[in-house]
Amino acid sequence: MSNRYLPPVETGLTAKQVKQRQAAGRQNTSLPPLTRSIKQIFRDNLMTLFNLINVGLAGLVVWTGSYKNLLFFFVVIINTAIGIFQEIRSKRQVDRLSILSEAQLQLIRDGQTLTVNQAAIVEDDLLAISRGDQLPVDGIVRTTTGLEVDESQITGEAEPVLKATGDPLTSGSIILGGHGVVQATKVGDGSFIKRMSKAAKQKHRTPSELLTVINRIIKVLTIVIIPLGAGLFIATLMRGASQNRAILGTVAAMVGMIPEGLVLLTSVALAAGAFTLGRHRVLVRELPAIEALARVDTLCLDKTGTITSGQLTFERVEPVSGQSEAVVTQRLAELITAIDDDNETARAIRTALGQPTVDVQTVQPFSSARKWSGAQFNGQSLVLGAPEFILETVPKDLAHRVDQLAQRGYRVLLMATVTALTTPRPQAPQALGLVLITDELRPNAQTTFGYFENQDVALKVISGDNPVTVASVAKRAGISGTDQLVDMSRVGAQPDYAALVTDYNVFGRVTPAQKERLIKAYQAADHTVAMTGDGVNDLLALKQADCSIAMASGSEATKSLADFVLLDSNFDAMVQVLNEGRRVINNVERVAALYLIKTMYSAALTLIFIFMHSAYPFEPIQLTPISSLMVGIPTFFLALQPDYARITGRFMRQVMEIAVPAALCIVGYIVGIMLLGHQLHLPYAVTSTLCVLLTGVISLNALIIAARPLNRFKIALVALMALLFAAVFFFGGRVFSLVSPWNWKFALLYLPLIISANPVFILVQNGLGKRVLSRIRWR
């Protein structure tokens, strides 16, 4: 420290010194963006394995000279373009919101305090930091008033560290208490947080079920698609078919196996969800979190800032032990001035009582773990905080009065004289009076929480305040089960958390470590848990939760960690977040089966026709009406439909309940048609047309089931797809290499097959399909 230039604490760097450091590149950088760059979006959407396979298949079709069979490749191009457009649109929305939620820091320059973002910091800048800030640069402490820091990002230890003047601070550290001035020593690429990229995100969340299933499908297809295609091509040639016929059949088989639309649909659905939430002033920091929140069945709420507005008001003091109200009030004003804290409680008291002049010797800033703060000043030592954490044993009459006030919704703090500011409890505390603070409910709290409970989301309140106060406020907000409350300061050092989460709904006097353990207990009981918070006392719980939500008005550390940031600090927006997540996942689940039908029957048919003495029943262009009219177009519209039902957690099973029976029916019909064609010596054009027709009809039945519950829009959509599919046969047969259905001899073949398709599909779905699915263990 002695070898480093030390700008005066009162004035900081001059404008000239700042420009010199900027010119020398000694300037900080912004955090990595939440979204991919436009270049990365293009690269990642274009350079996929399936797109590369499609390019190769298109090249083979060009080789045959059958250019109309390239239609599948134009569909791939359109799908990719839609995906790129949607992701770029979502990126721009998220980037705009990221700027609005970006951390703002206080710098001292030229004797003035400036508010800037972290990219504006230069080496040797002086940062004025306080509780809730997350340090964006490495530095040294120049001045401090009881600065307590969480360095768990670096050391792994959650215990707060007290920092003195001259002590080093590492970027990524979170200020838990006190305030001070820190000089930046390492900025940009030299800082710890830059080297450890997003150090606050220590916990990697479990991959979403939706993405896990889709990635598993892609992994399997990656292994089997090329060997199956090669096997079919060789087998077709060995049977004496022409090279062009072998190529077209192989291309049709491989195109059918690729569920490119499913990958597109999932990414577009999540990107569109982030865009929609952005319009409701909700920043989505991780797209998979949309799914995580949709699956939430337990929502843990912090009282202040979530149930209440967080705008605290000082009401009055109630002296104890014969003290004068005027004297106690004056000493409270002096204590708050001496502590010089910047939390909501301190601001409310300071606003009401002013700031008298005091001579401060020692300060113990507020800590969420200690739940009290104090100072030695004017020859006296005073503390303010939760009575249970200041007094070893709260006298019965005082405890009774605290309960009475808490039941009326007051936040009750105890002010006491002490002989020393020791931790975790001060020495020899003597009560002076009770300090009463009020906090108003959020305007639409009852409506919002009522909605969540109607949606089968259990609400749990976890707060550092008195449990009686918390329960009273929660009851006024319409949260059920508020009579089941517990004081976590009285449960002992090693309580049974599993029993606690079973027996109670309201938890008061909770320490940050206990909040984390409660979240773990809910998760161990097989619940998907979301946690809301706005202060540093919520950080551990937010990290542990499956999904975390922060208020924009909360601490910078909390916002940097959360999956969602409510930019207007309006908890009512959570209704839209939950609905959007459920809509995305329910709709993807609804239509995923339609994509997998094609994948399953294509893979099965490829394997069968390697050994069957017939050419593959489709050409690439013949699959286009099925892929577009029975899958691609209707799924796009179905994915936009409102569906806010609770997520069942049975994604793979529900998909397979439609996909497996449909695929079995299609494979059965096609094998039957090819055997019939062999017996009747039907030309390839007739058998392939029959295969296309029956595949489309069964896919239409699957579409009807996937669209349930039906409404007028869905009925019209399905009817339109059926009419367009029929028009392909009646008016576009030549384009799609199909036999005209106007021939009465041909009608004698296809009409009985069409009539039988629906009852056969229902029979397979309710019979064989269910028996097969019941034998499979789903995770």
Secondary structure by P-SEA (a helix, b strand, c coil): ccccccccccccccaaaaaaaaaaccbbbccccccccaaaaaaaacccaaaaaaaaaaaaaaaacccccaaaaaaaaaaaaaaaaaaaaaaaaaaaaaaaacbbbbbbcccbbbbbcccccccccccccccccccccccccccccbbbbbccccccccbbbbbcccccccccbbbcbbbbbbbbccccccccccccccccccccccccaaaaaaaaaaaaaaacaaaaaaaaaaaaaaacccaaaaaaaaaaaaaaacaaaaaaaaaaaaaaaaaaaaaacccccccaaaaaaaaccbbbbbcccccccccccccbbbbcccccaaaaaaaaaaaaaaaccccaaaaaaaaacccccccccccccccccccccccccccccccccccccccccccaaaaaaaaaaaaaccbbbbbbccccccccccccccccbbbbbbbbcccaaaaaaaaaaaacbbbbbbccccaaaaaaaaaaaccccccccccccccccccaaaaaaacccccccccaaaaaaaaaaaaaaccbbbbbbccccaaaaaaaccbbbbbccccaaaaaccccccccccccaaaaaaaaaaaaaaaaaacaaaaaaaaaaaaaaaaaaaccccccccccccccccccccccaaaaaaaacccccccccaaaaaaaacaaaaaaaaaaaaaaaaaaaaaacccaaaaaaaaaaaaaaaaaaaaaaaaccccaaaaaaaaaaaaaaaaaaacccccccccccccaaaaaccaaaaaaaaaaaaaaaacaaaaaaaacccc
